[in-house]
Amino acid sequence: MFDPTIYENLKVVLEGAIYDLDFAKEIHVINRSDTIDLANMSREFSMQFKTTTDNNDCPIAEVRLRSTLQDFATEKIEQDEKVAGCFFDIFLFTTIQNVTNDCDKIEKKLMQIWQNRPIISQSISFSYGNEQILTDKISIRFGRKINEDQIEDFEQLLSYTLQSLQFLEDYFN
């Protein structure tokens, strides 16, 4: 019998938790991607969603689960499930008007929501010819791999993500 990998088990639980929020009308799923990169034998699963109360293009949240060939080999060949695992990242996308003020307020509020635990960074970009619209890509990273021991954390992580989206929605509307 085939034994699913850590990645597959995490993906199924994460996807189910996100669709549960969608069915409960707390969020609206707007994109889903499940990719296998044959060049480096990695896998990546991501879902994008927004709140059901926001009719604008932003803010958007994206959760991303990644696994490498090394993770697969560590789990299946070396049978070391404590070292094997996946990377789990969260991204928030919004537009801002004032880089200094908005980014500072966003960072402070997100650190409060996330209880100063993850690594939060922001990247600002704009399209040439439309410099007045600034896009802020906020990365929330945990600096370590996760495995099935953290499955129970998905509910809280998604709750923090939803709180972050609601803050961004309220702040910019």
RAVENJO-V936424 format. One record per pair of residues at least 6 apart in sequence whose ideal C-beta (glycine too) atoms are under 7 Angstrom apart, sorted by sequence separation. I is the first residue (numbers start at 1). GAP is how many residues later the second one is. If there is no record, write none. Layout:
[[I | GAP] [I | GAP]]
//
This chain:
[[21 | 6] [22 | 6] [74 | 6] [75 | 6] [96 | 6] [114 | 6] [22 | 7] [36 | 7] [96 | 7] [126 | 7] [35 | 8] [126 | 8] [35 | 9] [50 | 9] [74 | 9] [75 | 9] [111 | 9] [126 | 9] [19 | 10] [50 | 10] [74 | 10] [110 | 10] [124 | 10] [125 | 10] [18 | 11] [34 | 11] [50 | 11] [48 | 12] [49 | 12] [124 | 12] [33 | 13] [48 | 13] [71 | 13] [107 | 13] [48 | 14] [71 | 14] [122 | 14] [123 | 14] [32 | 15] [71 | 15] [107 | 15] [31 | 16] [46 | 16] [47 | 16] [106 | 16] [122 | 16] [31 | 17] [46 | 17] [29 | 18] [30 | 18] [46 | 18] [120 | 18] [121 | 18] [30 | 19] [67 | 19] [103 | 19] [29 | 20] [30 | 20] [44 | 20] [45 | 20] [66 | 20] [120 | 20] [28 | 21] [65 | 21] [66 | 21] [27 | 22] [28 | 22] [44 | 22] [118 | 22] [119 | 22] [27 | 23] [65 | 23] [118 | 23] [27 | 24] [28 | 24] [42 | 24] [43 | 24] [118 | 24] [119 | 24] [27 | 25] [42 | 25] [64 | 25] [99 | 25] [26 | 26] [42 | 26] [114 | 26] [22 | 27] [25 | 27] [42 | 27] [63 | 27] [64 | 27] [41 | 28] [110 | 28] [18 | 29] [40 | 29] [61 | 29] [62 | 29] [30 | 30] [106 | 30] [18 | 31] [61 | 31] [15 | 32] [106 | 32] [59 | 33] [60 | 33] [103 | 33] [11 | 34] [59 | 34] [58 | 35] [59 | 35] [99 | 35] [7 | 36] [58 | 36] [58 | 37] [95 | 38] [96 | 38] [95 | 39] [95 | 40] [96 | 40] [93 | 42] [94 | 42] [93 | 44] [91 | 46] [92 | 46] [114 | 46] [91 | 47] [113 | 47] [91 | 48] [14 | 49] [89 | 50] [90 | 50] [113 | 50] [14 | 51] [89 | 51] [113 | 51] [89 | 52] [11 | 54] [88 | 54] [110 | 54] [113 | 54] [10 | 55] [7 | 58] [87 | 58] [88 | 58] [109 | 58] [86 | 59] [7 | 60] [85 | 60] [86 | 60] [85 | 61] [85 | 62] [84 | 63] [81 | 66] [105 | 66] [5 | 67] [6 | 69] [5 | 70] [90 | 71] [92 | 72] [92 | 73] [94 | 74] [6 | 75] [10 | 76] [92 | 76] [6 | 78] [94 | 78] [6 | 79] [7 | 79] [6 | 80] [63 | 98] [61 | 100] [61 | 104] [59 | 106] [59 | 109] [59 | 110] [51 | 114] [50 | 115] [51 | 115] [54 | 115] [51 | 118] [27 | 135] [10 | 136] [26 | 136] [17 | 137] [21 | 137] [10 | 138] [13 | 138] [17 | 138] [9 | 139] [14 | 140] [18 | 140] [6 | 141] [10 | 141] [13 | 141] [17 | 141] [6 | 142]]
//
